[in-house]
Amino acid sequence: MARTTIEIPIQDKNVDDMIAAIETVMGKYKFAAKVLNGENVWVKGDGVIAVMQCFGVGFTDNSLLMQGWLRDAIAGEKTLEGSIPLIKGKMRKILNEAAQAAQC
């Protein structure tokens, strides 16, 4: 999986509050909650006509992993680094904003 990931230490934070803060940011930018290949994600686009913009959350024992990636029908998943600066730059901004909100 080619994804850009930000690791956020959980420490004494409430995980439900962290997820709620991320959901608020995703809603602000009109990303829809969806199950994609068995994974709960927030998406825009369909991956065929428009590149699918995706955000997701994963966990380790001590951290929340905030992830962002692009997905299309031909190339599959792509990180938020490199070409397509307009879309990827905006997504990196949203990823950082969601990660910041989860840390509060």
Secondary structure by P-SEA (a helix, b strand, c coil): cbbbbbbbbcccccaaaaaaaaaaaaaaabbbbbbcccccccccccccccccccccccccccbbbbbbbccccccccccccccaaaaaaaaaaaaaaaaaaaac
